[in-house]
């Protein structure tokens, strides 16, 4: 007659961990039938010590709730920022529509961007043969500077980020010193072609990860009003 030792009491085939997890998922009522077990299970804590399964679940729920609250705060902040931006563009639109000639429109663009959009420097550059504006540089299409601008900022999408000194000088001239980030917005509304350049001394104000929808709309709006003023519509 052989006696059963402590070692022989160990299961010959250890229980598979995944099988236990699958069983608990398939039979959640197990813990309902044995509520005392929930209070007896201790879970090691990363900071040391142990905590009951119930306390562990509560702490997880608390952390998830905190993460959801932070995410909600972020979404609310984005919504507030978008509301403020919509209001700024609305006010900017009204100022542009109130301008009655090309130079007045250019002044409204600069003033609006400086005041409502907190720009440190605003430059408007026009490219064309028949644009007679005293309030902005007007470059001929074959002007080397115009060609360099077209090569540096091709297409119709705004460009955001930190430009090197050469390109800052190209777009801002003697106002380029001290600018940490810029947004360059192309305008293409024939016969109006050109760029609105917004400069900030804050290096994080404009960066490549920002969306450009509002800036693109702003550029299209400014170009349309400039065209209306330049051709006398």
C-alpha positions in Angstrom: 0.0 0.0 0.0 1.6 3.2 -1.1 1.1 6.5 0.8 0.3 9.7 -1.1 3.0 12.4 -0.5 2.7 16.2 -0.9 4.7 15.9 -4.2 2.5 13.2 -5.6 -0.6 15.4 -4.8 0.6 17.9 -7.4 -1.3 17.5 -10.6 0.6 15.3 -13.1 -0.4 17.7 -15.9 -0.4 21.4 -14.7 -3.6 23.3 -15.5 -3.3 25.4 -18.6 -3.6 29.1 -17.8 -5.4 29.9 -21.0 -7.9 27.2 -20.3 -8.7 28.7 -16.9 -9.2 32.1 -18.5 -11.4 30.7 -21.2 -13.5 28.8 -18.6 -14.0 32.0 -16.5 -15.0 34.0 -19.6 -17.5 31.2 -20.6 -18.9 30.8 -17.1 -19.0 34.3 -15.4 -21.6 33.0 -13.0 -18.9 30.9 -11.3 -17.9 33.9 -9.1 -21.5 34.8 -8.5 -22.0 31.3 -7.0 -18.9 31.7 -4.9 -18.8 35.4 -3.8 -16.5 34.5 -0.9 -13.8 33.5 -3.4 -13.6 37.0 -4.8 -12.7 38.4 -1.4 -10.1 35.7 -0.8 -8.2 36.2 -4.0 -5.2 38.5 -3.5 -3.6 40.3 -6.5 0.1 41.5 -6.2 0.4 45.3 -6.5 3.3 46.8 -8.6 4.3 49.0 -5.6 4.5 46.0 -3.3 2.0 44.2 -1.1 -1.3 42.7 -2.2 -4.8 43.8 -2.6 -8.1 41.9 -2.9 -9.6 41.2 -6.3 -12.5 43.6 -5.5 -10.1 46.4 -4.6 -8.0 45.7 -7.7 -11.1 45.9 -9.9 -12.1 49.2 -8.2 -8.6 50.6 -8.8 -8.8 49.7 -12.5 -12.2 51.3 -12.9 -10.9 54.4 -11.1 -7.9 54.6 -13.5 -10.2 54.1 -16.5 -12.6 56.7 -15.3 -9.7 59.2 -14.8 -8.4 58.4 -18.4 -11.9 59.0 -19.8 -12.3 62.2 -17.9 -8.9 63.5 -19.3 -10.0 62.5 -22.8 -13.3 64.3 -22.4 -11.5 67.4 -21.2 -9.3 67.3 -24.3 -12.3 66.9 -26.6 -14.0 69.9 -24.9 -10.9 72.0 -25.3 -10.8 71.1 -29.0 -14.4 72.0 -29.3 -13.9 75.4 -27.5 -10.8 76.1 -29.8 -12.9 75.3 -32.9 -15.7 77.5 -31.7 -13.3 80.4 -31.1 -11.7 79.8 -34.5 -15.0 79.8 -36.3 -15.9 83.1 -34.6 -12.5 84.6 -35.6 -12.9 83.6 -39.2 -16.5 85.0 -39.2 -15.2 88.3 -37.9 -12.3 88.2 -40.3 -14.8 87.6 -43.2 -16.9 90.6 -42.3 -13.8 92.9 -42.1 -12.7 91.7 -45.6 -16.2 92.2 -47.1 -16.3 95.7 -45.7 -13.1 96.7 -47.5 -13.8 98.5 -50.8 -10.5 98.4 -52.7 -7.4 96.3 -53.0 -5.3 98.2 -50.5 -8.1 98.2 -47.9 -8.4 94.4 -48.3 -4.7 94.0 -47.7 -4.9 96.1 -44.6 -7.9 94.1 -43.3 -5.9 90.9 -43.9 -2.9 92.1 -41.9 -5.0 93.7 -39.1 -7.3 90.7 -38.8 -4.5 88.2 -38.6 -2.5 90.2 -36.1 -5.4 91.0 -33.8 -7.7 87.9 -34.0 -5.1 85.2 -34.8 -2.3 86.6 -32.6 0.3 86.8 -35.4 3.5 88.6 -34.6 4.3 89.3 -38.3 2.0 89.1 -41.4 3.3 89.4 -44.9 1.2 89.4 -48.1 3.0 88.8 -51.4 1.2 89.0 -54.7 2.4 87.6 -58.0 1.0 89.0 -61.3 1.2 91.5 -64.1 -1.9 93.6 -63.5 -2.1 93.9 -59.8 -1.5 97.4 -58.7 -1.3 97.3 -54.9 0.5 99.8 -52.8 0.1 97.8 -49.6 1.9 94.7 -50.7 4.9 93.6 -52.8 3.7 92.6 -56.3 6.2 90.4 -58.2 6.1 89.7 -61.9 5.7 85.9 -62.6 9.2 85.8 -64.1 10.8 87.6 -61.1 13.5 85.3 -59.5 11.9 85.8 -56.1 8.5 84.8 -57.4 10.0 81.7 -59.0 11.8 80.8 -55.8 8.6 81.2 -53.8 6.7 79.0 -56.2 9.4 76.3 -55.9 9.6 76.5 -52.1 5.8 76.5 -51.5 4.3 74.6 -54.4 0.6 73.7 -54.7 -2.3 75.1 -52.8 -1.8 73.6 -49.3 -0.6 75.7 -46.4 2.9 75.0 -45.1 3.5 75.1 -41.4 6.6 74.8 -39.3 10.0 76.3 -38.6 11.8 77.6 -41.8 15.5 78.1 -42.0 16.9 81.6 -42.1 17.1 81.7 -45.9 13.4 80.8 -46.4 12.3 83.1 -43.6 14.1 85.9 -45.3 12.6 85.0 -48.6 9.1 85.4 -47.3 9.4 87.9 -44.5 12.4 90.0 -45.6 13.8 92.2 -42.8 10.9 91.0 -40.4 12.3 87.5 -40.4 14.5 87.8 -37.3 13.3 86.2 -34.2 10.5 84.1 -35.8 10.2 80.6 -34.4 7.5 79.2 -36.6 5.5 80.2 -39.6 2.4 79.4 -41.6 2.6 80.1 -45.4 -0.8 80.1 -47.1 -0.9 80.0 -50.9 -3.6 82.0 -52.7 -4.7 81.0 -56.2 -7.7 82.9 -57.5 -6.7 84.2 -61.0 -5.7 86.9 -61.7 -4.7 86.8 -58.0 -1.7 84.6 -57.1 0.4 85.0 -54.1 1.0 84.0 -50.4 -0.1 85.1 -47.0 2.7 84.4 -44.5 2.0 84.4 -40.7 5.0 84.5 -38.4 5.2 83.8 -34.7 8.0 84.1 -32.2 6.7 81.0 -30.5 8.4 78.0 -31.9 5.4 75.8 -31.1 2.7 78.0 -32.6 2.8 76.5 -36.0 4.0 72.9 -36.7 3.5 70.2 -39.3 1.1 68.1 -37.2 -1.5 70.8 -37.1 -4.5 70.7 -39.4 -4.6 73.1 -42.3 -8.3 73.1 -43.1 -9.1 76.5 -41.5 -5.9 78.1 -42.8 -6.8 76.8 -46.3 -10.2 78.3 -46.0 -8.8 81.6 -44.8 -6.5 81.7 -47.8 -9.3 80.9 -50.2 -11.4 83.6 -48.7 -8.7 86.3 -48.8 -7.9 85.4 -52.4 -11.5 85.6 -53.5 -12.0 89.1 -51.9 -8.6 90.2 -53.4 -9.7 89.1 -56.8 -13.0 90.9 -56.4 -11.2 94.1 -55.5 -8.5 93.8 -58.2 -11.0 93.4 -61.1 -13.6 95.7 -59.7 -16.4 93.1 -59.2 
